[in-house]
């Protein structure tokens, strides 16, 4: 069915309009009415579409939502999916799951990040067997049966992989009793089935995303150097009634708090008392009335989807607000936004943030995330940012690896996810806030932004300590003590009190700056730029022919005149006088081992009051927020953010 122009639609209880959809689609260049790009991969899509009777635009749209047409050199995704069509292999998915430890099982870390009560860590994990894996993780096996192609060829050959995806779409169309129509509008149900979702809302959301891509068109250069284009079809209105014939369950949205353009399920984390003052796995609160929500923290789960859900439903484990599934972008909410989840390892950050766990594994060789999850996550973050007035920048949208330790003793135990392989540049394009130059070539601030696919710094330790990781696109640049590739990496005295150099380890954040992070320029010399980083000059390669940063504007701060250095903190707690007249124990304002030295400058993220949420008991009547008169500035100090007292510094323009 076609009409002259797109109209607002409603399906499965999820409503979208152009105003909600277009900001995400405008992130990249759209194809126009011109002819599609020529090239081997484009021809592979055309050939597979013709062979199995699938409209080429449908095949291209599904593939874009799975992989953005990338092949990833035959490497699997975080859920064992291969190639442009993300055909999933159960054996690969199980291998990844068995090699990794879930996110919060390290007994040396405290996800709650507050010493007012006992440390909460760990959780028992039982990994699934092959027979327990859902059908969405076994699509490669089905594609092999339909095409007669060997599994290995479906994994490694983009042409074969695309044929496998086309065969699955055609089989889904036939299963629904629909003809192999040349009209893309007739393929809505098959696209929804291809998602692998087991609930109507997620399948509907997935299909809506695919048809939004078809309607707007796309064009990009893939990771293999192939130009691929999908010509826009803005008048397309698919038959959304077909999703009712899929026989899927209705997910319980319950108390979930999500935008209407995503599928969200309510799977609550338990709030349970164990006796002797112990309880789990989050804290009741009244945000934003009690405290503002200022941060959104991006994590990866280091566990499969099913394991992640089991863990967050364990009252003796820890918690986060949302989990996002890689295969189709499905969202589960566990903790109400008004309450405080235990996820970031820093109580100040926890009490003022929302935690998003993305199904994935930081160190899996060549692991990659689906476009479906990136887009769903971006929609959720846009919704949260608008609801709470959170700026869409890297001072407020943090990775877990950007959260500081609360004290010197906690620095080494802080997490390093989502790591150097999370594509922050693409994520912020989807958020509608791409990192673009905002100043001239002599600006005092730079925003890190290497070209993700082409930028492949070597890392070690993905499989074994010291062993090279597989080459992989990265949004992180490496920092040296001098403008030379063979110069030692800068030191992080918090991670290595003995003064040892940082390493190329995939989990070593000591000499790393990530896409979107902003730093004050200390010096420029040829193809190298120095920034102020952890109290020292740190050099990164930034050639004009392939820049790894863009010039920017921003507020900076430096020690007040006459001060040789000022202390740096991992949390913005109130001064001791603020606790007077309360029964709340005074919390130490404990400096980290770093110093902000005279003459150095750091980019300002926000000015915040000193705050502490006292919530050590299951019963909430004694909970209290202490606010002080001492104000702090959040700064981009190293790979992680930090805080300095406003009274110690002066602020200046870049």
C-alpha positions as CSV (number, residue, x, y, z in Angstrom):
1,X,0.0,0.0,0.0
2,X,1.4,3.4,-1.0
3,X,0.2,7.0,-0.3
4,X,1.5,10.3,-1.6
5,X,3.5,11.1,1.5
6,X,4.5,9.6,4.9
7,X,2.1,10.0,7.7
8,X,2.2,9.5,11.4
9,X,1.5,5.9,12.4
10,X,0.5,3.8,15.4
11,X,1.2,0.2,15.9
12,X,1.5,-2.1,18.9
13,X,1.0,0.8,21.2
14,X,4.1,2.6,20.0
15,X,3.6,6.0,18.3
16,X,6.2,7.8,16.2
17,X,6.2,11.0,14.2
18,X,8.7,12.6,11.8
19,X,9.8,14.9,14.6
20,X,10.9,11.9,16.7
21,X,12.4,9.8,13.9
22,X,14.2,12.3,11.7
23,X,16.8,13.5,14.2
24,X,18.3,10.0,14.2
25,X,18.2,9.6,10.5
26,X,19.8,12.9,9.7
27,X,23.0,11.7,11.3
28,X,24.5,10.5,8.1
29,X,24.3,11.4,4.4
30,X,21.1,10.1,2.8
31,X,20.9,8.7,-0.7
32,X,18.8,10.7,-3.2
33,X,16.9,9.7,-6.3
34,X,20.2,9.1,-8.1
35,X,21.2,5.6,-9.1
36,X,22.6,3.3,-6.4
37,X,26.4,3.1,-6.1
38,X,28.1,0.5,-8.2
39,X,30.4,-2.0,-6.7
40,X,30.7,-5.7,-5.7
41,X,28.7,-5.4,-2.5
42,X,25.9,-3.4,-4.1
43,X,25.8,-6.1,-6.8
44,X,25.7,-8.8,-4.2
45,X,22.6,-7.2,-2.7
46,X,20.9,-7.0,-6.1
47,X,21.8,-10.6,-7.0
48,X,20.5,-12.0,-3.7
49,X,17.3,-9.9,-3.9
50,X,16.6,-11.2,-7.4
51,X,17.4,-14.8,-6.5
52,X,15.0,-15.0,-3.5
53,X,12.4,-12.5,-4.7
54,X,13.0,-10.0,-2.0
55,X,12.8,-6.3,-2.8
56,X,16.3,-4.9,-2.8
57,X,15.4,-2.0,-0.6
58,X,14.1,-4.4,2.0
59,X,17.2,-6.4,2.0
60,X,19.4,-3.3,2.2
61,X,17.3,-1.8,4.9
62,X,17.5,-4.9,7.1
63,X,21.2,-5.2,6.6
64,X,21.7,-1.6,7.4
65,X,19.9,-2.0,10.8
66,X,22.0,-5.1,11.5
67,X,25.5,-4.0,10.5
68,X,25.4,-0.7,8.5
69,X,26.4,-3.1,5.6
70,X,29.8,-3.8,7.2
71,X,31.4,-7.2,7.1
72,X,33.9,-6.8,10.0
73,X,36.3,-9.0,8.1
74,X,34.3,-12.1,9.0
75,X,34.5,-11.5,12.8
76,X,31.4,-12.1,15.0
77,X,29.4,-9.5,16.8
78,X,29.0,-9.5,20.6
79,X,26.2,-12.0,20.2
80,X,27.9,-14.3,17.7
81,X,26.4,-12.6,14.6
82,X,28.3,-12.6,11.3
83,X,28.4,-10.4,8.2
84,X,26.2,-7.7,6.7
85,X,23.1,-9.6,7.6
86,X,24.2,-10.5,11.2
87,X,23.6,-14.2,10.8
88,X,23.9,-15.6,14.3
89,X,25.9,-18.8,15.2
90,X,25.0,-20.4,18.5
91,X,28.4,-21.9,18.9
92,X,30.1,-18.6,18.5
93,X,27.7,-16.9,21.0
94,X,28.4,-19.6,23.5
95,X,32.2,-19.4,23.0
96,X,32.1,-15.6,23.7
97,X,29.8,-16.1,26.8
98,X,32.1,-18.8,28.3
99,X,35.3,-16.7,27.8
100,X,34.0,-13.6,29.7
101,X,33.1,-12.9,33.2
102,X,29.9,-10.9,33.9
103,X,30.1,-7.2,34.6
104,X,30.1,-7.0,38.4
105,X,31.7,-10.2,39.6
106,X,35.0,-8.8,40.7
107,X,35.2,-9.0,44.5
108,X,37.6,-6.1,44.6
109,X,35.1,-3.6,43.4
110,X,32.0,-2.0,44.9
111,X,29.4,-1.0,42.3
112,X,27.6,1.0,45.0
113,X,30.7,3.0,45.8
114,X,29.8,4.2,49.3
115,X,31.3,3.1,52.6
116,X,28.3,3.9,54.7
117,X,27.3,0.2,54.4
118,X,28.8,-3.1,53.6
119,X,30.3,-3.6,50.1
120,X,27.9,-5.3,47.7
121,X,29.7,-7.4,45.0
122,X,29.4,-10.6,43.1
123,X,26.7,-12.9,41.9
124,X,26.4,-16.6,40.9
125,X,26.3,-17.1,37.1
126,X,25.2,-20.2,35.3
127,X,25.9,-20.0,31.6
128,X,23.4,-21.4,29.1
129,X,23.8,-24.6,27.0
130,X,23.4,-24.7,23.2
131,X,19.9,-26.1,23.5
132,X,18.9,-23.2,25.8
133,X,19.9,-20.5,23.4
134,X,17.0,-18.7,21.7
135,X,16.2,-19.0,18.0
136,X,17.5,-15.4,17.4
137,X,21.0,-16.7,18.1
138,X,20.8,-19.6,15.6
139,X,19.9,-17.8,12.3
140,X,23.1,-18.9,10.5
141,X,22.1,-22.6,10.9
142,X,18.7,-21.9,9.3
143,X,20.3,-19.8,6.5
144,X,22.6,-22.8,5.7
145,X,19.6,-25.1,5.4
146,X,17.7,-22.7,3.1
147,X,20.6,-21.9,0.8
148,X,22.7,-25.1,0.9
149,X,25.7,-23.0,1.6
150,X,28.3,-24.2,4.2
151,X,28.4,-22.4,7.6
152,X,31.9,-21.2,7.0
153,X,31.0,-19.6,3.8
154,X,28.0,-17.8,5.4
155,X,30.4,-16.5,8.0
156,X,33.2,-15.3,5.8
157,X,31.8,-14.4,2.4
158,X,29.7,-11.2,2.4
159,X,27.9,-12.4,-0.8
160,X,27.0,-15.7,0.8
161,X,25.9,-13.9,4.0
162,X,23.6,-11.6,2.1
163,X,22.1,-14.6,0.2
164,X,21.5,-16.2,3.6
165,X,19.7,-13.1,4.8
166,X,17.6,-12.9,1.7
167,X,16.6,-16.6,2.1
168,X,15.5,-16.0,5.7
169,X,13.4,-13.0,4.6
170,X,11.8,-15.0,1.8
171,X,11.1,-17.9,4.1
172,X,9.5,-15.6,6.7
173,X,7.3,-14.1,3.9
174,X,6.1,-17.5,2.8
175,X,5.5,-18.6,6.4
176,X,3.2,-15.6,6.8
177,X,1.3,-16.6,3.7
178,X,2.4,-13.5,1.9
179,X,3.5,-13.4,-1.8
180,X,7.1,-12.7,-2.8
181,X,5.9,-9.2,-3.8
182,X,8.0,-6.6,-5.5
183,X,6.4,-4.0,-3.3
184,X,8.4,-3.3,-0.1
185,X,5.2,-2.3,1.6
186,X,4.2,-6.0,1.6
187,X,7.2,-7.1,3.6
188,X,6.6,-5.6,7.0
189,X,5.8,-8.9,8.8
190,X,8.8,-10.7,7.3
191,X,11.1,-7.9,8.5
192,X,9.6,-8.0,12.0
193,X,10.1,-11.8,12.0
194,X,13.8,-11.3,10.9
195,X,14.5,-9.3,14.1
196,X,14.3,-12.5,16.1
197,X,12.3,-10.7,18.8
198,X,9.9,-12.8,20.8
199,X,7.5,-10.0,21.6
200,X,5.2,-7.9,19.4
201,X,6.5,-4.5,20.6
202,X,10.2,-5.2,19.8
203,X,9.4,-6.8,16.5
204,X,7.3,-3.8,15.6
205,X,9.9,-1.3,16.7
206,X,12.6,-3.2,14.7
207,X,10.5,-3.2,11.5
208,X,9.6,0.5,12.0
209,X,13.3,1.3,12.1
210,X,14.0,-0.7,8.9
211,X,11.2,1.1,7.0
212,X,12.3,4.5,8.3
213,X,15.8,3.7,6.8
214,X,14.1,2.7,3.5
215,X,12.0,5.8,3.6
216,X,14.9,8.2,4.2
217,X,17.5,6.4,2.2
218,X,21.2,5.9,3.2
219,X,24.6,5.9,1.6
220,X,28.0,5.1,3.1
221,X,31.4,3.6,2.6
222,X,31.6,0.3,4.4
223,X,34.5,-1.0,6.4
224,X,35.7,-3.0,3.3
225,X,35.8,0.2,1.2
226,X,32.6,-0.5,-0.6
227,X,30.2,2.3,-1.5
228,X,26.7,1.2,-0.9
229,X,23.5,3.2,-1.4
230,X,19.8,2.7,-0.6
231,X,17.7,5.1,-2.6
232,X,15.1,7.0,-0.5
233,X,11.4,5.9,-0.8
234,X,9.7,8.6,1.2
235,X,6.2,7.7,0.1
236,X,6.4,4.1,1.4
237,X,3.7,3.1,3.9
238,X,4.1,-0.6,4.8
239,X,1.3,-3.0,5.9
240,X,1.8,-2.9,9.6
241,X,-1.2,-5.2,10.3
242,X,1.0,-8.2,9.4
243,X,2.8,-8.2,12.7
244,X,-0.4,-9.5,14.4
245,X,0.1,-12.8,12.4
246,X,3.5,-13.5,14.0
247,X,2.1,-15.1,17.1
248,X,4.5,-13.2,19.5
249,X,4.0,-12.6,23.1
250,X,2.9,-9.3,24.6
251,X,5.7,-7.9,26.7
252,X,4.8,-6.4,30.1
253,X,5.6,-2.7,29.8
254,X,4.6,-2.4,33.5
255,X,6.3,0.6,35.2
256,X,8.8,1.1,32.4
257,X,9.8,4.6,31.5
258,X,10.8,4.8,27.8
259,X,10.1,6.9,24.7
260,X,7.2,5.7,22.6
261,X,9.5,4.9,19.7
262,X,11.2,1.9,21.4
263,X,10.0,-1.4,22.9
264,X,10.5,-1.5,26.6
265,X,9.7,-4.3,29.0
266,X,9.5,-4.1,32.8
267,X,11.7,-6.7,34.5
268,X,12.1,-5.3,38.1
269,X,15.3,-5.6,40.1
270,X,14.3,-6.8,43.6
271,X,14.4,-4.5,46.6
272,X,14.7,-7.0,49.4
273,X,15.9,-7.0,53.1
274,X,18.1,-9.9,54.3
275,X,18.4,-9.1,58.0
276,X,21.3,-7.6,60.1
277,X,21.0,-4.4,58.1
278,X,21.8,-6.0,54.8
279,X,19.6,-5.5,51.7
280,X,19.7,-5.3,47.9
281,X,20.0,-4.5,45.2
282,X,19.3,-0.7,44.9
283,X,18.1,2.2,47.0
284,X,14.7,3.9,47.1
285,X,14.8,7.6,46.4
286,X,12.7,10.5,45.1
287,X,14.7,11.9,42.1
288,X,14.7,14.5,40.7
289,X,12.9,16.1,43.7
290,X,15.6,14.8,46.1
291,X,18.6,15.1,43.8
292,X,19.0,16.1,40.1
293,X,19.8,13.4,37.5
294,X,22.9,14.8,35.7
295,X,24.6,11.8,34.1
296,X,23.8,8.9,31.9
297,X,26.4,6.1,32.2
298,X,27.0,3.7,29.3
299,X,28.1,0.2,30.2
300,X,28.5,-3.1,28.5
301,X,27.3,-6.2,30.3
302,X,30.2,-8.6,29.9
303,X,27.4,-11.3,29.8
304,X,24.8,-12.6,27.5
305,X,21.3,-11.2,27.6
306,X,19.7,-14.1,29.6
307,X,22.6,-14.0,32.1
308,X,22.2,-10.3,32.5
309,X,18.5,-10.6,33.3
310,X,19.2,-13.3,35.8
311,X,21.8,-11.2,37.5
312,X,19.8,-8.1,37.9
313,X,16.9,-10.1,39.3
314,X,19.2,-11.5,42.0
315,X,18.6,-9.5,45.2
316,X,22.1,-10.1,46.4
317,X,23.6,-8.8,43.2
318,X,23.7,-5.2,42.0
319,X,21.5,-3.1,39.6
320,X,21.2,-0.6,36.8
321,X,18.2,1.1,35.3
322,X,18.1,-0.4,31.8
323,X,19.5,-3.3,29.8
324,X,19.7,-3.2,26.0
325,X,19.8,-6.4,23.8
326,X,22.3,-6.4,20.9
327,X,20.4,-8.5,18.4
328,X,17.3,-6.3,18.1
329,X,17.7,-3.3,20.5
330,X,15.1,-4.6,22.9
331,X,15.1,-2.7,26.2
332,X,14.3,-4.0,29.7
333,X,14.0,-1.6,32.6
334,X,14.8,-2.8,36.1
335,X,14.9,0.2,38.5
336,X,12.6,3.2,38.4
337,X,14.3,6.4,37.4
338,X,13.5,8.0,40.7
339,X,15.5,5.4,42.6
340,X,19.3,4.9,42.8
341,X,20.8,1.9,41.1
342,X,24.2,0.4,42.1
343,X,26.2,0.3,38.9
344,X,29.0,2.9,38.5
345,X,31.3,2.2,41.5
346,X,31.0,5.8,42.7
347,X,28.2,6.7,45.0
348,X,28.2,10.4,44.0
349,X,27.7,9.4,40.4
350,X,25.2,6.7,41.2
351,X,23.0,9.0,43.1
352,X,22.9,11.4,40.2
353,X,22.8,9.1,37.2
354,X,21.0,6.6,35.1
355,X,22.8,3.4,34.2
356,X,22.4,1.7,30.7
357,X,23.9,-1.8,30.3
358,X,24.4,-2.8,26.7
359,X,24.7,-6.5,25.9
360,X,28.3,-7.0,24.9
361,X,31.9,-7.9,25.7
362,X,34.7,-5.3,25.9
363,X,37.6,-7.6,25.1
364,X,36.0,-10.1,22.6
365,X,38.3,-10.0,19.6
366,X,36.7,-7.9,16.8
367,X,33.4,-7.8,18.7
368,X,30.9,-5.3,17.3
369,X,27.5,-4.0,18.2
370,X,24.5,-4.0,15.9
371,X,23.0,-0.8,14.5
372,X,19.7,-1.8,16.0
373,X,21.1,-1.5,19.6
374,X,23.0,1.8,18.9
375,X,19.8,3.4,17.5
376,X,17.5,2.2,20.3
377,X,20.1,3.3,22.9
378,X,20.3,6.7,21.2
379,X,16.5,7.1,21.3
380,X,16.5,6.2,25.0
381,X,19.3,8.6,25.8
382,X,17.6,11.4,23.9
383,X,14.4,10.8,25.9
384,X,16.3,10.8,29.2
385,X,18.3,13.9,28.4
386,X,15.2,15.8,27.5
387,X,13.3,14.6,30.6
388,X,16.0,15.7,33.0
389,X,17.7,18.5,31.1
390,X,21.0,16.5,30.7
391,X,23.3,18.1,28.1
392,X,24.2,15.7,25.2
393,X,27.9,15.9,25.6
394,X,30.7,13.7,26.9
395,X,30.8,15.5,30.2
396,X,27.4,14.1,31.0
397,X,27.1,11.1,28.7
398,X,29.8,9.0,30.3
399,X,31.2,5.5,29.7
400,X,31.7,3.5,32.9
401,X,35.4,3.9,32.0
402,X,35.0,7.6,32.5
403,X,33.7,7.4,36.1
404,X,36.4,8.3,38.6
405,X,37.3,6.3,41.7
406,X,36.0,7.9,44.8
407,X,39.3,7.7,46.7
408,X,42.9,6.7,45.9
409,X,42.2,3.2,47.1
410,X,39.4,2.7,44.6
411,X,41.1,3.9,41.4
412,X,42.6,0.5,40.4
413,X,39.2,-1.3,40.8
414,X,37.2,1.0,38.5
415,X,35.7,-0.6,35.4
416,X,36.9,0.0,31.9
417,X,33.8,-0.7,29.8
418,X,32.5,0.0,27.2
419,X,36.1,0.4,26.2
420,X,38.0,1.5,23.0
421,X,35.7,-0.3,20.6
422,X,32.5,1.6,21.4
423,X,31.7,3.9,18.5
424,X,31.1,7.2,20.4
425,X,31.2,9.2,17.1
426,X,28.4,7.2,15.5
427,X,26.5,7.2,18.8
428,X,26.5,11.0,19.0
429,X,25.5,11.3,15.4
430,X,22.5,9.3,16.3
431,X,21.9,11.6,19.3
432,X,21.9,14.5,16.9
433,X,25.1,16.0,18.4
434,X,27.9,15.0,16.1
435,X,31.4,16.2,17.0
436,X,32.2,18.9,14.5
437,X,34.8,21.7,14.6
438,X,33.6,24.9,16.4
439,X,36.9,26.9,16.4
440,X,39.9,27.7,14.2
441,X,43.2,25.9,13.9
442,X,44.8,27.7,16.9
443,X,42.0,27.0,19.3
444,X,42.8,26.2,23.0
445,X,40.5,23.2,23.1
446,X,40.3,20.0,21.0
447,X,37.6,17.4,20.9
448,X,39.0,13.9,20.3
449,X,37.5,12.4,17.1
450,X,39.5,9.9,15.0
451,X,37.8,8.2,12.0
452,X,36.6,5.1,13.7
453,X,36.9,2.5,11.0
454,X,40.3,3.6,9.7
455,X,41.8,4.3,13.2
456,X,43.1,1.0,14.5
457,X,45.7,1.5,17.2
458,X,47.1,-1.8,18.4
459,X,45.8,-3.2,21.7
460,X,46.8,-6.3,23.7
461,X,45.1,-8.5,26.2
462,X,41.8,-9.3,24.4
463,X,42.5,-13.1,24.7
464,X,45.6,-13.4,26.8
465,X,47.7,-10.8,28.6
466,X,50.3,-9.2,26.3
467,X,48.9,-11.0,23.2
468,X,47.9,-8.6,20.4
469,X,44.2,-8.1,19.9
470,X,42.7,-8.5,16.4
471,X,42.8,-5.2,14.4
472,X,39.6,-3.2,15.1
473,X,38.3,0.3,14.6
474,X,38.6,2.5,17.7
475,X,37.5,5.9,18.9
476,X,40.4,6.2,21.3
477,X,43.8,7.8,20.8
478,X,47.0,6.9,22.6
479,X,48.9,9.5,24.6
480,X,52.7,9.8,24.7
481,X,55.3,11.7,26.7
482,X,56.8,13.3,23.6
483,X,55.7,13.9,20.0
484,X,56.9,10.6,18.7
485,X,55.3,7.2,18.1
486,X,58.1,5.5,20.0
487,X,58.0,7.8,23.0
488,X,56.8,6.1,26.2
489,X,53.1,6.4,27.1
490,X,52.2,8.9,29.8
491,X,51.9,7.6,33.4
492,X,48.8,7.3,35.6
493,X,50.0,7.4,39.2
494,X,46.6,6.4,40.4
495,X,46.7,3.1,38.4
496,X,50.4,2.6,39.0
497,X,51.6,4.3,42.2
498,X,55.1,3.0,41.5
499,X,55.4,5.2,38.4
500,X,55.4,2.6,35.7
501,X,54.5,3.5,32.2
502,X,51.0,2.9,30.9
503,X,50.5,0.0,28.5
504,X,48.6,-0.9,25.3
505,X,46.4,-3.3,27.3
506,X,42.8,-3.1,26.2
507,X,41.7,-2.4,29.8
508,X,44.5,0.1,30.5
509,X,43.0,3.6,30.5
510,X,46.1,5.3,31.8
511,X,47.1,6.9,28.5
512,X,43.9,7.0,26.5
513,X,41.6,9.8,25.3
514,X,38.3,8.9,23.7
515,X,36.0,10.3,21.1
516,X,34.0,13.3,22.3
517,X,36.2,14.1,25.2
518,X,37.6,17.6,25.3
519,X,41.0,18.7,26.5
520,X,42.9,22.0,26.7
521,X,45.8,22.3,24.2
522,X,49.2,22.5,25.8
523,X,51.3,22.7,22.6
524,X,51.2,21.9,18.9
525,X,54.2,20.6,17.0
526,X,53.8,19.4,13.4
527,X,51.5,16.4,13.2
528,X,51.3,16.1,17.0
529,X,49.1,17.9,19.6
530,X,49.8,18.0,23.3
531,X,47.0,18.2,25.8
532,X,46.9,18.6,29.6
533,X,46.1,15.2,31.0
534,X,46.5,13.9,34.6
535,X,48.8,16.8,35.5
536,X,51.2,16.4,32.5
537,X,51.6,17.1,28.8
538,X,50.3,14.2,26.8
539,X,51.0,14.0,23.0
540,X,48.8,12.3,20.4
541,X,49.3,12.0,16.6
542,X,46.9,14.4,14.9
543,X,48.0,14.8,11.3
544,X,46.2,17.2,9.0
545,X,45.7,14.5,6.4
546,X,43.9,12.2,8.8
547,X,43.1,14.2,12.0
548,X,42.2,12.5,15.2
549,X,40.7,15.6,16.9
550,X,38.7,18.7,15.9
551,X,39.3,22.2,17.2
552,X,36.7,23.4,19.6
553,X,35.5,26.1,22.0
554,X,34.9,25.7,25.7
555,X,35.4,27.1,29.2
556,X,38.8,26.2,30.9
557,X,40.0,26.4,34.4
558,X,43.4,26.8,36.0
559,X,44.6,27.2,39.6
560,X,44.0,30.6,41.2
561,X,46.9,33.1,41.0
562,X,49.5,32.3,43.6
563,X,48.6,28.6,43.9
564,X,51.2,26.1,42.8
565,X,48.7,23.3,42.6
566,X,45.2,22.3,43.7
567,X,43.8,19.0,44.7
568,X,41.6,16.8,42.5
569,X,38.7,14.7,43.7
570,X,36.7,11.7,42.6
571,X,33.4,13.0,44.1
572,X,31.9,16.3,44.9
573,X,31.0,15.9,48.6
574,X,30.0,18.7,51.0
575,X,32.3,20.4,53.5
576,X,32.2,19.1,57.1
577,X,30.1,22.1,58.3
578,X,27.2,21.0,56.1
579,X,26.6,18.0,58.3
580,X,26.1,20.1,61.5
581,X,22.8,19.4,63.3
582,X,22.3,16.1,61.5
583,X,23.0,12.5,62.5
584,X,24.7,11.9,59.2
585,X,28.4,11.0,59.6
586,X,30.7,13.5,57.9
587,X,32.0,12.0,54.7
588,X,35.7,12.6,53.9
589,X,36.5,15.0,51.1
590,X,39.4,12.8,50.1
591,X,41.7,14.1,47.3
592,X,43.0,11.7,44.6
593,X,46.8,11.3,44.2
594,X,46.8,13.7,41.2
595,X,47.4,17.5,41.2
596,X,46.2,20.3,38.9
597,X,49.4,22.3,38.6
598,X,49.8,26.1,38.0
599,X,49.9,26.9,34.3
600,X,47.8,23.9,33.3
601,X,44.3,24.1,32.0
602,X,41.4,21.7,31.9
603,X,38.0,21.8,30.2
604,X,35.0,22.6,32.5
605,X,32.1,20.2,32.3
606,X,29.7,21.7,34.9
607,X,29.5,23.6,38.2
608,X,27.9,21.5,40.9
609,X,27.1,21.9,44.6
610,X,28.7,19.5,47.1
611,X,26.1,16.8,47.7
612,X,25.9,13.5,49.6
613,X,23.0,11.1,49.7
614,X,22.9,9.3,53.0
615,X,21.0,6.0,52.4
616,X,22.6,3.1,54.3
617,X,19.3,1.3,55.4
618,X,16.5,-0.5,53.8
619,X,14.0,1.7,55.6
620,X,14.1,5.1,53.9
621,X,12.9,7.3,56.7
622,X,16.4,8.1,57.7
623,X,17.7,8.8,54.2
624,X,18.8,12.4,53.7
625,X,20.6,14.5,51.1
626,X,23.3,16.8,52.6
627,X,24.1,19.9,50.5
628,X,27.0,22.1,51.2
629,X,28.0,25.7,50.3
630,X,31.2,24.5,48.7
631,X,30.8,24.3,44.9
632,X,32.9,22.1,42.5
633,X,33.7,22.1,38.8
634,X,33.6,18.8,36.9
635,X,36.7,18.6,34.6
636,X,38.0,16.3,31.9
637,X,41.2,15.5,33.8
638,X,42.4,12.2,32.3
639,X,40.4,9.4,30.7
640,X,38.0,9.8,33.6
641,X,36.3,13.0,34.8
642,X,37.2,14.5,38.1
643,X,36.2,17.4,40.4
644,X,38.0,20.5,41.8
645,X,36.7,23.0,44.3
646,X,35.5,26.2,42.7
647,X,37.3,28.2,45.4
648,X,40.6,26.7,44.2
649,X,40.5,27.7,40.6
650,X,39.6,30.5,38.1
651,X,37.6,30.0,34.9
652,X,38.6,31.5,31.6
653,X,37.5,31.2,28.0
654,X,39.5,28.9,25.6
